[in-house]
Structure formats: C-alpha cells, structure tokens
C-alpha cells in the first residue's frame, strides 16, 4: 500500500476549510499549521492566472526529514506515509531544517509535528479531515498501489505536478492541472 493525496487545483477555491478541519481534528495549537493554502498569480494584465494549492507535508518516498532525524522519531509507516513518534522526538529541528516544504512546526509540548495524512482516520476507513470537508471535492486520498483506486485513475488521466520536484524527495502529494512550483 502507498497512501497518496491528489489535489485538483481547478476545483480548489482557496476557502481554507481544509486548514480549519485539520486544526480541529488534530488539535493543532494557535499559530501553527499542518496544512495551508498558497495562492500565486502569474501573467501580466489583463492576462492573469491564479493558482491555488492546498499544501502540507508531502509524505515523500525519499524524505530528508527521515534521513536526517537523529533519534528515529521521523519514520516511514507501512503505508508509505511519513510520521513522527512524539516520544522519540527531542525537538532538535533537524527534520525542519531538511524539509524543502517547510511542513513542520514545534509543538508547545516540545516535539516537532506535521500532517499525518490523518492516518488515524484512514486506518478506520474514514477520509482525511481535509478531504471530508472540502466543499469542491478537490482533495482525494487513496492507495496508489491499487490500480483501480480513485487516486490511481486520477493520476493516469490528468496533467500532474508536484511541489519542488527538483528536490528529489519523490513527493506523494500530487496536483492536477497545477503549475510546477
């Protein structure tokens, strides 16, 4: 199994319902975020284009945070997602320094935290909190190793990009119809 997320940038309206759902579901402290929305305007007047992307930890196949964690607190779960063992984390921030996505923060309790791809929800058959509340159904999670899954079908049929492909991390958050950043 390889859990991934696919986000359709033509459906995303930048409402930030995903951000609020994540903060609520995971009790993310004030001032911290596990996901966020980026809006980027390109072109020149009168020909402008707006790219909207809901971003988060990319659960990379080649995650520098895992490779650079001195305690093993950052690790790959059996489903391919990158997780943090709060009990092993010393808050040294080596993972933060190595992440090209700036996807981690220091929790007030001293450990480094990030998106878990709502593993606790996926494990019991529920969608991620962000997927569940997305009013335009722009966010989809699933098993990329299952060729009949919705995410596998979406990635076969669409123009796909990832954030910071040049970093070589092999991210597992994919954007449909999105300009490469």
Residue pairs with C-beta under 8 A, 6 or more apart in sequence:
1 78
1 79
1 80
1 143
1 145
1 146
2 79
2 80
2 143
2 144
2 145
2 172
3 59
3 79
3 80
3 81
3 117
3 119
3 122
3 141
3 142
3 143
3 144
3 172
4 59
4 80
4 141
4 142
4 143
4 144
4 151
4 172
4 173
4 174
5 56
5 59
5 117
5 128
5 131
5 139
5 140
5 141
5 151
5 172
5 173
5 174
6 139
6 140
6 141
6 142
6 151
6 154
6 155
6 173
6 174
6 175
6 176
7 53
7 54
7 138
7 139
7 140
7 173
7 174
7 175
7 176
7 178
8 137
8 138
8 140
8 154
8 158
8 175
8 176
8 177
9 51
9 52
9 53
9 138
9 175
9 176
9 177
9 178
10 176
10 177
11 136
11 137
11 138
12 37
12 52
12 53
12 54
12 134
12 136
12 138
12 139
13 52
13 135
13 136
13 138
14 37
14 39
14 52
15 135
16 37
17 130
17 133
17 134
17 135
18 35
18 37
18 54
18 129
18 130
18 133
18 134
18 139
19 33
19 35
19 36
19 37
19 54
19 130
20 133
21 129
21 130
21 132
21 133
22 28
22 33
22 34
22 35
22 56
22 115
22 129
22 130
23 33
23 34
24 129
25 118
25 121
25 129
26 34
26 116
26 118
26 129
28 34
28 113
29 107
29 108
32 105
32 107
32 113
33 105
34 56
34 57
34 103
34 105
34 113
34 114
34 115
34 116
35 54
35 55
35 56
35 115
35 130
36 54
36 55
36 56
37 52
37 53
37 54
37 55
38 51
38 52
38 53
38 55
38 181
39 50
39 51
39 52
40 50
40 51
40 53
40 179
40 181
41 48
41 49
41 50
41 51
42 48
42 49
42 51
42 179
43 49
51 178
51 179
53 163
53 175
53 178
53 181
54 130
54 138
54 139
55 101
55 103
55 163
55 173
56 101
56 103
56 114
56 115
56 130
56 173
57 82
57 99
57 101
57 103
57 104
57 114
57 115
57 117
57 173
58 101
58 103
58 162
58 163
58 169
58 171
58 172
58 173
59 80
59 81
59 82
59 115
59 117
59 171
59 172
59 173
60 82
60 169
60 170
60 171
60 172
61 80
61 169
61 170
61 171
61 172
62 168
62 169
62 170
63 74
63 76
63 82
63 169
64 98
64 99
64 100
64 167
64 169
65 74
65 82
65 95
65 96
65 98
65 99
65 104
66 74
66 75
66 76
66 82
66 95
67 98
68 74
68 94
68 95
68 97
68 98
69 75
69 94
69 95
70 90
70 92
70 94
71 88
71 89
71 90
71 92
72 85
72 88
73 84
73 85
73 86
73 87
73 88
73 89
73 90
73 95
73 111
73 112
74 82
74 83
74 84
74 89
74 95
74 112
75 82
75 83
75 84
75 85
76 82
76 83
77 83
77 119
79 119
79 122
79 143
80 172
81 116
81 117
81 119
81 172
82 114
83 116
83 119
84 95
84 111
84 112
84 113
84 114
84 116
86 107
86 109
86 111
86 113
89 110
89 111
89 112
90 110
91 106
91 110
91 111
91 112
93 106
93 112
95 104
95 112
96 102
96 104
96 105
96 106
96 112
100 164
100 167
100 169
101 163
101 164
101 171
103 114
103 115
104 112
104 113
104 114
105 112
105 113
105 114
106 112
106 113
107 113
117 128
117 141
118 126
118 127
118 128
118 129
118 130
118 141
121 127
121 128
121 129
122 128
122 141
126 132
127 141
128 139
128 141
130 139
131 139
131 140
131 141
140 150
140 151
140 154
141 151
142 149
142 150
142 151
142 152
143 149
143 151
143 152
144 151
144 152
144 155
144 172
146 152
151 174
154 176
155 174
158 176
158 177
159 176
159 177
160 174
160 175
160 176
161 174
161 175
161 178
161 179
161 180
161 181
162 171
162 173
162 174
162 175
162 180
163 171
163 173
163 175
163 180
163 181
164 171
164 181
165 171
165 180
